[in-house]
Amino acid sequence: MNHTNEFVRSKQPYDAIVVGAGASGLYALYHLQKRGYNAMLIEAGDGVAGTWYWNRYPGLRVDVESVEYSYAFDDDLQQEWEWSERYAAQPELERYFNHVADRFDLRPSILLSRRVTAAQFDEASGRWNVETDRGETFDAQYCIMATGLLSAPKDVNFPGLDEFKGVTAHTARWPEEGIDFAGKKVAVIGTGSSGIQVIPIVAETAEHLTVFQRTPAFAVPLRNCVPPEGYFEEVKANYAEWRRREKYASFGGWVAVNYKPVDLTTTSALAVSEEERLALYEDRWESGGLAFYNVYPDIFGDRAANDTLAEFLREKTRTRIDDPAIADILIPNDYPVMMRRLSAETNYYETFNRDNVTLVDVRATPIQSFTPIGLQTTEQEYDFDIAIFATGFDAMSGALVRIDIRGRDGQALTDHWSDEIRTTFGMMASGFPNMFYISGPGSPAPLFQPVLFCEDQMTWLTSLFSHMKTQGKTVVDPTPEFEETWIQECDRALDVTLFNETPSWYVGGNIEGKSGRGLIYFGGIHPYREWISKCASNDYAGFALQ
Ligand code: NAP
């Protein structure tokens, strides 16, 4: 038992255990301690930063501007931290979250390098017993799962993979020492945001790169750079206003377009002239990155409106690809844009103009199995030295179902979620009292940047805890009836969008047998805030206190 462990153990019994030291977990720990809760955090990695600790593949950078993808809770922090680029790369983000851990003196309360394997609710005490893979147990009144919405890699289970003699790596579990591609034949499987970021970098040094694409993605230029002189200073001078707009007047928690904060567009794409519509799309194209999330709101629910943007992007992309046959494979034409997460890229399409890059359409010629020297599709065999899996995540629920969580009467969370993901506000599940999820399934987290979203959820939770204290209650559990109300609200919100038109991770479609029901609240942040604040002002109706 090491010294840190002794120190942390000496502080038992805990008011709260936070699981996960990513953006949400670090903030949760800070937020709880600042309000006087005796809280500690357990993290599987050897360092903090969550996503930015585990995903360290070359090319990874954030696709929301760094000045926006950062904490807003402390003005000194946001004034003193200096970003070096418009969109920070992984090492800088990892440094930022380490800085936060140091600056707010969180490290003494963080236990690294142990994975939470199980958690049981004890009915008699109304507390959680949390176990780690080191055989430790910890006890707390509240258990706060900040385990990440995109943290559990989807299982990679190609037939024959065990026989493959080369090097393998998953983008979300990249080796710290890196991988040298020089003179190597490399394969990348998967062309979501991770694949789209790693592919151009690999192509620069590999002898040959073969990209295996199943579903083509819509991707737009990121346009990373060192921003124009004075831009960061200008944001900092007006940070309060930027943050207000990000939180309350934006789609996804970011507002920068061409270095200015812009208002939400509220008109229909079909209510304006083609000239006006194209001018707006050009403006977003010029800005780059995720600026396209702030266009006409009906692109999310009306196929004709959506087609206007999809067609704009298809035309822009086609001009960048030399071979029309390759362009036909790379450009999506059978699902609405934005219904898979828009990817932001740097030289992605130009990469396929290189002589050392081959694109394989595995929708047309599926992968059959790996072989000792590569893989076999239904058409031919490919050989390579290194296989990179950019195959994505068991999103939203994956990290939680990998822990043996037992609620009332020993019920497993996996049983509660066997047919569909059932949560209340994406923050709790009925029958699992005093356990809370941050950016959890059933929340709008994927549609709103998590670094800001955790502030909303933690503020709501500690208000609930204060309410419980004043009522002399120690245990909170959403009722099954109220949970059903939330699931139906999730259904309603999903039904008015086009998200179900393509089987992405947003709707559980990337994992065989996974239901998309209740996985994400597609109503978005603003209706979500209305729901949770109405519930709070109604004395947390729908939540049973004891
Ligand atoms: P993803 O979007 O789920 O993409 C996974 C890719 O792997 C898809 O192209 C998928 O094809 C393919 N794939 C999976 N299993 C396969 C199989 N058995 N055979 C062939 N292809 C297979 O995962 P991701 O790229 O890791 O991104 C996930 C999310 O993380 C993003 O949507 C984004 O929210 C976030 N992210 C953000 C950034 C950033 O820039 N900040 C970077 C990386 C990730 P199918 O679609 O056909 O299944």
Residues whose N, C-alpha, C, O or C-beta is under 5 A from the ligand:
A	BS01	NAP	R61 V62 D63 L150 I189 G190 T191 G192 S193 S194 G195 F212 R214 T215 R341 A390 T391 G392 F393 W505 N510
